[in-house]
């Protein structure tokens, strides 16, 4: 799924390049959704001297980085798991290595033996406490790494003091001492004979220095003119248990016998090919649910003034979203009709505190007009095999004459049958578009044929 760079992204790569060559570190603080991961990987692609690179990122996006490293750099990234590094001689070092901050301290000595050229701290707000193990480990690696990058749409979550560890890692010569930084920008006060740094001052000065020395930051409104009226983005989701999915794919009936009762297994065996696809799609949804929840919570945190619509196809996913996404919400599924549906739409549209609508794809896809006035963000947490249904559902936030960009996110369990279904849906949407708008596009296979063919290829 190659992605074409917008001009602001090309500019971002060049600005980061300049900061890295002059000072060794850069902070990419673009708004969520503007492509921080891709800009970082495009930068590495342009500068091979910056490889190998170590990406330290939240656990829920480790496999997103792995996916886009493959798509962008055409290289297999190594994802580190667990807290026990291998013993003995280190072999060939991959160009991209990926680890989450919670286990970084356990791998610190291992990474110190490797000639890492670039350290990438994704979601750098994780390093606000200089006394934490993860921050100490990151600082240790930063000191031995020629190039250092920090990524976050919200690098400063509360007070300027929280930003200093990141700035120190990026450019230690510019920001060598917290005391100096705190006295200048944190409005310090003495409490019980000790300095505290809970305040803020001289923020315009700090912002100016950051822009001059290391920071690249564009808000959504800054680049809106470069974006189409509707933007679709594929967000790869990691699985909680990759081995379980592989077992179900490769030995479907054996997995059924272990997981379900004899009657269910018997019914499934009679229609194994088609049933296999359905079960694998549901299993992929189950195993990616944690990553979906993490993505939704991060979205709502990073965009405090935005609302979000989450679309699912099964009750189990809706239940998970209702319980685990931290926002006041309304739900629209098959059980919500008539006046109750109208009231749910009205509450979501008019109540600023109701930031989340959770819906079934069929229920939300029709009869929910007016959502585009209050929300411009819609994410598919599961996929349906009728492409036109997705296009119709996207239409809930996409209307002629609107002024804001509509963002459509496909949260896809990569490396599963769902990824294949997502690609098929995209192809079929092109057919729909070509049919309505007179463009030339050809495909002669239906969705089920293509899914079964993809599953056969995946199983070999």
C-alpha positions as CSV (number, residue, x, y, z in Angstrom):
1,X,0.0,0.0,0.0
2,X,2.4,2.7,-1.2
3,X,1.7,6.2,-0.1
4,X,2.4,9.4,-2.0
5,X,4.0,12.2,0.0
6,X,2.2,15.6,0.3
7,X,4.3,18.7,-0.1
8,X,4.2,19.5,3.7
9,X,5.6,16.0,4.3
10,X,8.5,16.6,1.9
11,X,9.1,19.9,3.6
12,X,9.1,18.1,6.9
13,X,11.7,15.6,5.8
14,X,14.0,18.4,4.6
15,X,13.6,20.4,7.8
16,X,14.3,17.4,10.0
17,X,17.3,16.6,7.8
18,X,18.7,20.1,8.4
19,X,18.3,19.9,12.2
20,X,19.9,16.5,12.3
21,X,23.0,17.5,10.3
22,X,23.5,20.7,12.3
23,X,22.6,19.6,15.9
24,X,22.1,15.9,15.9
25,X,18.5,15.9,17.1
26,X,15.0,16.9,15.9
27,X,11.5,17.0,17.3
28,X,8.6,16.1,14.9
29,X,5.5,17.5,16.6
30,X,2.9,17.4,13.8
31,X,-0.7,16.9,14.6
32,X,-2.0,13.4,14.8
33,X,-2.8,12.1,11.3
34,X,-0.3,14.1,9.4
35,X,2.1,11.2,8.9
36,X,4.9,11.4,11.5
37,X,5.9,7.7,11.0
38,X,6.1,8.0,7.2
39,X,8.0,11.2,7.3
40,X,10.6,9.6,9.6
41,X,10.9,6.5,7.4
42,X,11.2,8.7,4.2
43,X,14.0,10.6,6.0
44,X,15.8,7.3,6.7
45,X,15.4,6.2,3.1
46,X,17.0,9.4,1.9
47,X,19.9,9.1,4.4
48,X,21.3,5.6,4.6
49,X,24.1,6.8,6.9
50,X,21.4,7.1,9.5
51,X,20.9,3.3,9.6
52,X,20.6,1.1,11.6
53,X,17.9,2.8,13.5
54,X,16.2,1.8,16.8
55,X,12.5,2.8,17.2
56,X,11.2,3.0,20.7
57,X,7.4,3.2,20.6
58,X,4.3,2.2,22.5
59,X,3.6,-1.5,22.3
60,X,0.3,-1.0,20.3
61,X,2.2,0.6,17.4
62,X,5.2,-1.6,17.2
63,X,3.7,-3.6,14.3
64,X,2.6,-0.4,12.6
65,X,6.2,0.6,12.4
66,X,7.2,-2.9,11.2
67,X,4.6,-2.7,8.4
68,X,5.6,0.8,7.2
69,X,9.3,-0.1,7.3
70,X,8.6,-2.9,5.0
71,X,6.4,-0.7,2.7
72,X,8.8,2.3,2.7
73,X,12.3,0.9,3.0
74,X,11.6,-2.6,1.6
75,X,13.3,-4.1,4.6
76,X,12.3,-6.5,7.3
77,X,12.3,-4.8,10.7
78,X,13.1,-6.8,13.9
79,X,10.5,-6.4,16.6
80,X,11.9,-7.1,20.1
81,X,9.7,-8.8,22.7
82,X,10.1,-9.9,26.3
83,X,12.7,-9.0,28.8
84,X,15.4,-11.6,28.0
85,X,18.0,-10.6,25.4
86,X,19.8,-13.4,23.6
87,X,23.2,-14.5,25.1
88,X,26.3,-14.6,23.0
89,X,27.5,-13.1,19.7
90,X,25.3,-10.5,18.0
91,X,24.7,-11.4,14.4
92,X,23.7,-9.2,11.5
93,X,22.1,-6.0,12.7
94,X,18.8,-5.2,10.9
95,X,18.4,-1.8,9.5
96,X,15.3,-1.1,11.6
97,X,14.8,-2.4,15.2
98,X,11.6,-1.8,17.2
99,X,11.0,-2.1,20.9
100,X,8.5,-0.7,23.5
101,X,9.8,1.6,26.3
102,X,8.5,-0.7,29.1
103,X,11.2,-3.3,28.3
104,X,13.9,-1.0,27.0
105,X,15.9,-1.1,30.3
106,X,16.1,-5.0,29.9
107,X,17.7,-4.6,26.5
108,X,19.9,-1.6,27.2
109,X,23.2,-3.5,27.4
110,X,22.3,-5.4,24.3
111,X,21.7,-2.2,22.3
112,X,24.8,-0.6,23.7
113,X,26.9,-3.3,21.9
114,X,25.3,-2.4,18.6
115,X,26.4,0.6,16.5
116,X,23.0,2.3,16.4
117,X,23.1,5.4,14.2
118,X,19.6,6.8,14.9
119,X,17.4,6.7,18.0
120,X,13.7,7.4,17.3
121,X,11.5,8.0,20.4
122,X,7.9,7.8,19.2
123,X,5.4,9.4,21.6
124,X,8.2,11.2,23.4
125,X,5.8,12.3,26.2
126,X,6.5,8.9,27.7
127,X,9.8,10.4,28.9
128,X,8.7,13.3,31.1
129,X,10.2,11.8,34.3
130,X,14.0,12.0,34.3
131,X,14.2,9.6,37.2
132,X,12.2,6.8,35.5
133,X,13.9,3.7,34.2
134,X,12.6,4.2,30.7
135,X,13.9,7.8,30.5
136,X,17.3,6.8,32.0
137,X,17.7,4.1,29.4
138,X,16.7,6.4,26.6
139,X,19.2,9.0,27.7
140,X,21.9,6.4,27.9
141,X,21.2,5.4,24.3
142,X,20.9,9.0,23.1
143,X,24.4,9.8,24.4
144,X,26.0,7.2,22.1
145,X,23.8,7.8,19.1
146,X,24.8,10.3,16.3
147,X,21.2,11.0,15.3
148,X,18.2,11.4,17.6
149,X,14.6,11.9,16.8
150,X,11.5,12.5,19.0
151,X,7.9,12.2,17.7
152,X,4.7,13.3,19.3
153,X,1.6,15.4,18.5
154,X,1.6,16.4,22.2
155,X,5.2,16.5,23.4
156,X,4.2,18.8,26.2
157,X,1.2,17.4,28.0
158,X,1.1,19.6,31.1
159,X,4.0,21.9,32.0
160,X,7.3,22.9,30.4
161,X,9.4,20.9,32.9
162,X,8.1,17.7,31.2
163,X,9.7,18.7,27.9
164,X,13.3,19.0,29.2
165,X,14.3,15.2,29.2
166,X,13.3,15.0,25.5
167,X,15.2,18.2,24.6
168,X,18.2,17.1,26.6
169,X,18.3,13.8,24.6
170,X,17.9,15.6,21.3
171,X,20.4,18.4,21.8
172,X,22.4,18.0,25.0
173,X,24.7,21.0,24.2
174,X,21.7,23.3,23.8
175,X,19.8,21.9,26.9
176,X,22.5,20.6,29.2
177,X,21.0,21.5,32.6
178,X,17.5,21.1,33.9
179,X,18.1,23.7,36.6
180,X,18.9,26.3,33.9
181,X,15.9,25.3,31.9
182,X,13.7,25.3,34.9
183,X,14.7,28.7,36.1
184,X,14.1,30.2,32.6
185,X,10.9,28.6,31.6
186,X,9.2,26.9,34.6
187,X,8.4,29.8,36.9
188,X,10.1,28.0,39.9
189,X,9.0,28.5,43.5
190,X,10.5,27.4,46.7
191,X,8.4,25.1,48.8
192,X,9.7,23.9,52.2
193,X,13.2,25.0,51.2
194,X,13.2,23.2,47.8
195,X,12.7,24.5,44.2
196,X,9.5,23.3,42.5
197,X,9.0,23.6,38.7
198,X,5.2,23.3,38.3
199,X,4.7,26.6,36.5
200,X,5.5,28.2,33.1
201,X,7.0,31.5,31.9
202,X,8.7,32.9,28.8
203,X,6.8,30.4,26.6
204,X,7.1,32.5,23.3
205,X,10.8,32.6,23.8
206,X,10.9,28.8,24.3
207,X,8.8,28.2,21.3
208,X,11.0,30.4,19.1
209,X,14.2,28.6,20.2
210,X,12.5,25.2,19.5
211,X,11.5,26.3,16.0
212,X,15.0,27.6,15.4
213,X,16.9,24.7,16.7
214,X,15.0,21.4,16.4
215,X,11.2,21.4,16.1
216,X,9.1,20.7,13.1
217,X,5.4,21.3,13.9
218,X,2.4,21.7,11.6
219,X,-1.2,21.8,12.7
220,X,-4.1,20.3,10.7
221,X,-5.3,23.8,9.7
222,X,-1.8,24.7,8.4
223,X,-1.9,22.0,5.7
224,X,-5.6,21.6,5.1
225,X,-5.2,23.1,1.6
226,X,-2.9,20.2,0.6
227,X,-5.4,17.5,1.7
228,X,-8.3,16.2,-0.3
229,X,-11.8,16.6,1.1
230,X,-11.8,13.0,2.2
231,X,-8.6,11.2,3.4
232,X,-8.5,7.5,3.9
233,X,-5.7,6.1,6.0
234,X,-4.8,2.4,6.7
235,X,-3.6,1.9,10.3
236,X,-2.0,-1.5,10.8
237,X,-3.0,-3.1,14.1
238,X,-0.8,-5.6,16.0
239,X,-2.3,-8.9,17.3
240,X,-2.3,-9.9,21.0
241,X,-1.5,-13.5,20.0
242,X,0.0,-14.0,16.5
243,X,0.5,-17.7,17.2
244,X,-3.2,-18.3,17.7
245,X,-4.1,-16.6,14.4
246,X,-1.4,-18.6,12.5
247,X,-2.7,-21.9,14.1
248,X,-6.3,-21.1,13.0
249,X,-5.2,-20.2,9.5
250,X,-3.0,-23.2,9.0
251,X,-5.0,-25.9,10.8
252,X,-8.5,-24.5,10.9
253,X,-10.4,-27.6,11.9
254,X,-7.8,-28.5,14.6
255,X,-8.1,-25.0,16.0
256,X,-12.0,-25.2,15.9
257,X,-11.8,-28.5,17.9
258,X,-9.7,-26.8,20.6
259,X,-11.8,-23.7,20.7
260,X,-15.4,-24.6,20.2
261,X,-17.8,-27.5,21.1
262,X,-18.4,-30.5,18.9
263,X,-21.6,-29.2,17.3
264,X,-20.0,-25.9,16.2
265,X,-17.0,-27.7,14.8
266,X,-19.2,-30.2,12.9
267,X,-21.3,-27.4,11.3
268,X,-18.2,-25.4,10.4
269,X,-16.5,-28.5,8.8
270,X,-19.4,-28.8,6.4
271,X,-18.7,-25.4,4.9
272,X,-15.0,-25.2,5.7
273,X,-13.8,-22.8,3.1
274,X,-16.3,-20.0,3.5
275,X,-16.6,-20.6,7.3
276,X,-12.9,-20.4,7.7
277,X,-12.8,-16.9,6.3
278,X,-15.5,-15.7,8.7
279,X,-13.9,-17.2,11.7
280,X,-10.5,-15.8,10.8
281,X,-12.0,-12.3,10.4
282,X,-13.6,-12.6,13.8
283,X,-10.4,-13.9,15.4
284,X,-8.4,-11.1,13.8
285,X,-10.9,-8.6,15.3
286,X,-10.6,-10.2,18.7
287,X,-6.8,-10.3,18.7
288,X,-6.4,-6.7,17.5
289,X,-9.1,-5.3,19.9
290,X,-6.5,-4.0,22.5
291,X,-4.6,-2.2,19.8
292,X,-7.9,-0.6,18.5
293,X,-8.8,0.6,22.0
294,X,-5.3,2.0,22.5
295,X,-5.6,3.9,19.1
296,X,-9.0,5.3,20.0
297,X,-7.9,6.5,23.4
298,X,-4.8,8.1,21.9
299,X,-6.9,9.8,19.3
300,X,-9.3,11.3,21.9
301,X,-6.4,12.4,24.1
302,X,-4.4,14.0,21.3
303,X,-7.4,15.7,19.8
304,X,-9.3,17.0,22.8
305,X,-11.6,19.2,20.6
306,X,-12.5,16.5,18.1
307,X,-15.2,13.9,18.1
308,X,-14.9,10.3,16.7
309,X,-17.1,7.7,15.2
310,X,-16.1,4.0,15.7
311,X,-17.7,1.5,13.3
312,X,-17.8,-2.2,14.1
313,X,-19.6,-5.2,12.6
314,X,-20.0,-7.6,15.6
315,X,-21.5,-7.1,19.0
316,X,-18.3,-8.3,20.7
317,X,-16.3,-5.4,19.3
318,X,-19.0,-2.9,20.2
319,X,-19.0,-4.3,23.8
320,X,-15.2,-3.9,24.0
321,X,-15.3,-0.3,22.7
322,X,-18.1,0.6,25.1
323,X,-16.2,-0.7,28.1
324,X,-12.6,0.3,27.3
325,X,-12.6,3.6,25.3
326,X,-12.5,6.4,27.8
327,X,-15.1,8.9,26.6
328,X,-18.7,9.8,27.0
329,X,-20.5,8.0,24.2
330,X,-23.7,7.0,22.5
331,X,-24.2,3.7,20.6
332,X,-26.2,3.0,17.5
333,X,-26.8,-0.6,16.6
334,X,-29.7,-2.8,15.3
335,X,-31.5,-2.5,18.7
336,X,-31.5,1.3,18.5
337,X,-34.3,2.6,16.2
338,X,-36.8,5.3,15.7
339,X,-36.8,8.1,18.3
340,X,-33.9,6.5,20.3
341,X,-31.7,6.7,17.2
342,X,-32.7,10.4,16.6
343,X,-31.9,11.2,20.2
344,X,-28.5,9.5,20.0
345,X,-27.6,11.4,16.9
346,X,-28.8,14.7,18.5
347,X,-26.8,14.1,21.7
348,X,-23.6,13.3,19.7
349,X,-24.1,16.3,17.5
350,X,-25.0,18.9,20.1
351,X,-23.4,17.8,23.4
352,X,-19.8,18.8,23.4
353,X,-19.0,16.3,26.2
354,X,-20.3,13.3,24.1
355,X,-17.2,12.8,22.0
356,X,-17.7,9.2,20.8
357,X,-20.3,7.4,18.7
358,X,-20.0,3.6,18.6
359,X,-22.0,2.1,15.8
360,X,-22.8,-1.0,13.8
361,X,-21.8,-0.6,10.2
362,X,-25.3,-1.4,8.9
363,X,-27.1,0.7,11.5
364,X,-25.0,3.8,11.1
365,X,-24.6,3.5,7.3
366,X,-28.2,4.6,6.7
367,X,-30.6,7.0,8.5
368,X,-28.0,8.9,10.5
369,X,-27.9,12.2,8.6
370,X,-26.4,15.3,10.2
371,X,-23.3,13.7,11.7
372,X,-21.0,15.6,9.4
373,X,-21.9,18.9,11.1
374,X,-20.2,17.8,14.4
375,X,-17.7,15.1,13.5
376,X,-15.1,14.7,10.7
377,X,-13.4,11.5,12.0
378,X,-14.6,8.0,11.4
379,X,-12.7,4.7,12.0
380,X,-13.6,1.2,10.9
381,X,-12.6,-1.2,13.7
382,X,-13.8,-4.1,11.6
383,X,-14.5,-4.6,7.9
384,X,-17.6,-5.7,6.1
385,X,-17.3,-7.6,2.8
386,X,-19.6,-5.3,0.8
387,X,-17.4,-2.4,-0.3
388,X,-20.3,-0.1,-1.1
389,X,-21.4,-0.3,2.6
390,X,-18.1,1.3,3.6
391,X,-18.5,4.0,1.1
392,X,-22.0,4.7,2.3
393,X,-20.9,4.8,5.9
394,X,-18.1,7.2,5.0
395,X,-20.8,9.4,3.7
396,X,-22.1,10.0,7.2
397,X,-19.2,12.5,7.7
398,X,-18.6,13.4,4.1
399,X,-20.9,15.8,2.4
400,X,-20.7,18.2,-0.5
401,X,-20.0,21.8,0.6
402,X,-18.3,21.0,3.9
403,X,-15.2,23.0,4.7
404,X,-13.3,20.6,6.9
405,X,-11.4,17.5,5.7
406,X,-13.1,14.2,6.5
407,X,-10.8,11.6,7.9
408,X,-11.6,7.9,7.4
409,X,-9.3,5.4,9.3
410,X,-9.2,1.7,8.5
411,X,-7.8,-0.1,11.6
412,X,-6.6,-3.3,10.0
413,X,-5.0,-6.4,11.5
414,X,-1.9,-6.6,9.3
415,X,-0.6,-10.0,8.2
416,X,-4.1,-11.5,8.4
417,X,-7.0,-12.1,6.1
418,X,-8.4,-8.7,7.1
419,X,-5.5,-7.0,5.4
420,X,-6.4,-8.8,2.2
421,X,-10.0,-7.8,2.6
422,X,-9.0,-4.2,3.1
423,X,-7.1,-4.2,-0.2
424,X,-10.1,-5.8,-1.9
425,X,-12.4,-3.1,-0.5
426,X,-10.1,-0.4,-1.8
427,X,-10.1,-2.0,-5.2
428,X,-13.9,-2.3,-5.2
429,X,-14.3,1.3,-4.1
430,X,-12.3,2.3,-7.1
431,X,-14.7,0.4,-9.2
432,X,-17.6,2.2,-7.6
433,X,-15.9,5.5,-8.2
434,X,-15.1,4.6,-11.8
435,X,-18.7,3.5,-12.5
436,X,-20.2,6.7,-11.1
437,X,-17.6,9.1,-12.5
438,X,-16.8,7.5,-15.8
439,X,-13.2,6.4,-15.1
440,X,-11.7,3.2,-16.4
441,X,-11.0,0.5,-13.9
442,X,-11.2,-3.3,-14.4
443,X,-11.6,-6.2,-11.9
444,X,-13.6,-9.4,-12.7
445,X,-13.5,-11.2,-9.3
446,X,-16.0,-10.9,-6.5
447,X,-15.0,-10.3,-2.9
448,X,-15.4,-13.9,-1.8
449,X,-13.3,-15.3,-4.7
450,X,-10.6,-12.9,-3.9
451,X,-10.6,-13.6,-0.2
452,X,-10.4,-17.3,-0.7
453,X,-7.6,-16.8,-3.2
454,X,-5.7,-14.6,-0.7
455,X,-6.2,-17.1,2.1
456,X,-4.8,-19.9,-0.1
457,X,-1.7,-17.8,-0.8
458,X,-1.3,-16.8,2.8
459,X,-1.5,-20.4,4.0
460,X,1.3,-21.6,1.6
